[in-house]
Amino acid sequence: MFKEVADIQTADMLNLPVPEVEYHNEVAEPTQFQKDMVADLGERAEEVRKRTVDPSVDNMLKITNDGRKLALDQRMINPMLPDDETSKVSVCANRVYDIWEETKDKKATQLLFCDLSTPKNDGTFSVYNSIREKLLQKGIPENEVAFIHDANTEVKKDELFKKVRSGDVRVLLGSTSKMGAGTNVQKLLYASHDLDCPWRPADLEQRAGRIIRQGNTNEKVHIYRYVTKGTFDTYMWQTVEQKQKFISQIFTSKSPVRVADDIDPTALSFAEIKALSTGNPHIKEKMELDMEVSKLKLIKSSFMSQIYDLEDKVVKFYPKQIAEIAARIKGLEKDIETVKQYPKAEDKFNTMTIDGFGYFEKEKAGNALIERCKKMTSEEPVNIGDYRGFSMELSFDSFQKLFYVTLVGCLSHKVELGTDVFGNIQRIDNALDGFEKRLETEKEKLANTNTQYETAKAEAKRAFPQEAELQEKTKRLAAVEALLKMDKKDDNVIDTDVSDAEVPQQKREYAMAR
């Protein structure tokens, strides 16, 4: 049916003069950090599966994204982790440089695709910046390496594409969305590099379409795909492969022969055929009732599960949650009083005590905090000092690979630490100054939870809305089954009502078998 309304023209049908392509799979060995963090991702997934963690805290999408970032570079998880020479990024940089060196005479160009990172100008880690630094250190001139992100207008894009076509820019880095359709730079393109795997097969086609293209002067081109062994890379490529398989069944130059029907509709079609071929009208009615009653029972089962869940929440969940929120509100109110006793000074820095030493300057306090993180030897929280009336506990999260300072008052308030000296102090101040807003949020949450509690109590008393229909059809099904049994009984009576002498031996055996 799709072929009747769609005009599909595939590459093998068009037979365009495009260069021959050779695919290369570059496999990078994982670091010990990556191995440990992949194991942590597995543990997180198990906790999500068991539903022992709140979805707002951790969920499968978050785990998948972390896994993809980890497979790209461990510094995507924590920039303080070391740059490994065997990483995928390093392997790619080495390959790009080798090709750049080998094709100097014809000024061949290369594209690098990476969707999970963007160039940064604030000093924070970026895969783009890391690759460029590696290439410049190896000897590639700075003017020959460019980011598509720097060309933020159509005029700048045209200028950049001209430089790539002329070989003045020999390495261009970008994402699929920015460097996909409309990027006509194929004239001297010799190699394309896929640093990460996108979700959609169409994105891979767009990437490949930049180099396997008319107008490319190279007779043979190369596409490199980089995989970190033992990480989510394998999962991503397998997922895209599975997607491409069923897409190719439709978008093909050949006649599609596979038919994939859903299980339930297939079963239904066979039931209808059987019913239509049966002369007894009660069988057709029974089959229809069987399906309708089964459907209603399934709906009722789902409805009752919701009712039981609501009843459980009314008895346990909501009262417990209301008590917890009320306790947090009370704790926040006390912590707000502490903040008011130790307000943030405008003209000077509030003294921060770390390991018994008082720091009166923001920069020195920030440096001391980072140095204290470096001395951390255990994952167990350690009390390191106090600030603005709150004691401070330093901890390391093995899942996230991040350092945290917990401000302990009536409640505990966790603050993530980074590598910025002043930024860490600012984060702590922001956390303290944000108590008022958090209090408002908790009060709103308490009001919403009370409303949900009352709604749940009312909903838990509801009856199944289609109960009358289910009872009616169940009774009719029982009646039809009784009629069918009666028909069967009548048949048996007819068979046995004639004396054995009047029935041939073969028919008597057949009647007995029936």
Beta strands, then each sheet from edge to edge (+ up, - down):
strand 1: 20-28
strand 2: 109-113
strand 3: 145-147
strand 4: 171-174
strand 5: 189-194
strand 6: 220-228
strand 7: 352-354
strand 8: 357-359
strand 9: 382-387
strand 10: 390-397
strand 11: 402-408
strand 12: 412-416
sheet 1: 1+ 6+ 5+ 2+ 4+ 3+
sheet 2: 8+ 7- 9+ 10- 11+ 12-
end
